[in-house]
Structure formats: C-alpha cells, structure tokens
Amino acid sequence: MEQNQQFLIELAKMKMPFGKYKGTFLIDLPEHYVVWYHNKGFPKGKLGQQLGLVYELKLNGLEDIVREIRRKF
C-alpha cells in the first residue's frame, strides 16, 4: 500500500522531461498526447509506468485525484 501511495505522490509531482510538453505535469498533458503515446508505446521504465497510469486515469476521468495529491504535497 505504501509503495502505491509513494508512486502516486511521485506521479503528482512529475513533469514531462522532454519534447513539446517538457515541463508540463504528466497529469496535465493533453489527452490526445497521452493516447498517442498509448498507441505508439510508452517509454521504458518509470516514466512509461507513470504515463500508463495517466492514460488509465484520464480514460476513467480520475485525473483530479492526482491533482489533489499534488496540492497536498
């Protein structure tokens, strides 16, 4: 459980490290961009895992959960 909480906190604070949306919080990336990455294939490693979760959260309309975490931490 604690590991999942830490992952969500890190996701809430993580910004895109490169490209057109460099510096944008992952959860605030445009949906079309996250869907494009989903179709193309997410990067390997932690960033890919985080983008995969962002995709699932956006798909289910739950991105405000991560924004609320960001406000608290």
N, C-alpha and C positions, 0 to 999 in steps of 0.2 A: 504493500500500500504506500509506504513512504517513498519508494522509488518512483511510483507513478506520480505522486504529488510533486516530487522534485522535477520530473520530466515536464509536467505542466507548467511549473514556475519558470523553468528554463525556456520553454516554448513561448510563454507570455513575454519574455524579455528579448527573445531572439529576433535579430533583424537580418534581412536578406544580405548576404555578404558580397554579392556581385550582380552584374547585369543591369538591365533597365530599371529595376526596382531596388537597387542597392540602397541600404539604409532604411527600408520600409519594414515595419514589424511583419513577421510572417503571417500573422493572423489578419493583417490589414491588406495583404496582397489582393489584387483584383481576382475575382472568382475565375474569370476566363484564363488567367495566367496559371492558376493552380490546376485547373482542368487540363490545360495544355501540357503541363508537367506530368500530370497523371497519365495522359495518353502517350507521352514521349518516354516516360520512365523517370522516376525521381533519382536524384544523385545518390550515390552510396553513402553509407554512414549515418551519423546523427542528423545531419541536415535533411537527408532523404526521409528518415523516420518522422522528423518534425513536419515536413511538407505533406507526408502521407496523412498524418493526423489532422493537419489543417484542412486537407481535402475532405476528410470524413466529417469534420466539424462543420465546414461550410455546407456540405451536402445535406446535413441534418439541421441546419440553422442554429448551431450551438456556439458560434464564434464569440458571442458575448460572454460566455463563461471564461474564456481566456482573457478577454479584455478586463473583466472584473478582477481576475487574478493579478493582472499587470498593475491595476490601480492599488491593490493591497500590498504588493511587494515592490 
